[in-house]
Amino acid sequence: MEVHLSPEKEAQLSKLASDRGRNADALAQEVLGDYLEEQTRFIAAVKLGEEALERGEYLTHGEVGVQIDVLLRS
């Protein structure tokens, strides 16, 4: 797979990689890997939230506010 960057993004990546003493390709692989892992975690968390909502396991906005007030008073 090839990824085409704008000249500005390519310069930014090259500078960041250079500042870190890294190769731009290796840094791009690392950044893309981190992004994909984060997106995978985010999607899993959203699915868990949707499943909890379907089961009726949720708090209303007002209930959350009450719980925060209780925690802050403790």
N, C-alpha and C positions, 0 to 999 in steps of 0.2 A: 504494500500500500504506500502511496505517496501522499504527502500532505503539502499543500502549497500555502505558504505564508505570504502576507503582504511584506513589502520591503521593510516597513516599520516594525512589524512583529518579528521578522527574522533578525533585524538589528538588535531589537530588545532581547530576544532569546540569546543571541550570540554574546551580547554584553553581560547578561546575567550569568551565563555559563562561564565566561572568562573570569568574571569577578569571583566565582566559586572555584575556579581552577578545574572546570569540567569541560567536557566535550558537549557541544550544542545538541547533537543527536541523543546522547545519553540523558541529558537534562530533559529534553522533550519527552523521551520515553518515561522517565520518572514522573514528570508532571502529569502526563496523560494517564499513567497507571494510578497515581493518587486520585485524580479526578474520577476515573471509572470506579475505583473502590468506594469513594465517597457517595457517588450516585447510587451505587448498589445498596449501600447502607441506608441512604435516604429513602429509596423506593421500598425497601423492606420495612422501615419504620412507618411509612405511610400506610402500607398494607396492614400492618399490625393495628394501627389506629382505626382504619376502616373496619377491620374485623371486630374490634372492641365496640365501635359505634353500632354495628349491626346487632351485637349482643346486648346493647343498651347500657354498656359500661362507659359512661362518660359523665362529666360535670358540666353544668351550664356556666356561662360567664360569671353570673352572680355567685354561684357556689365556689368557683375558683377564688373570687375576691374575698369571700368569707374565710376560706381556708388560709389565704395569704395573711389576712388580718389576724387570725388566730396564731399563726406562726410568728408574726412580728411582735405580738404581745407576750410571747413566751420568753 
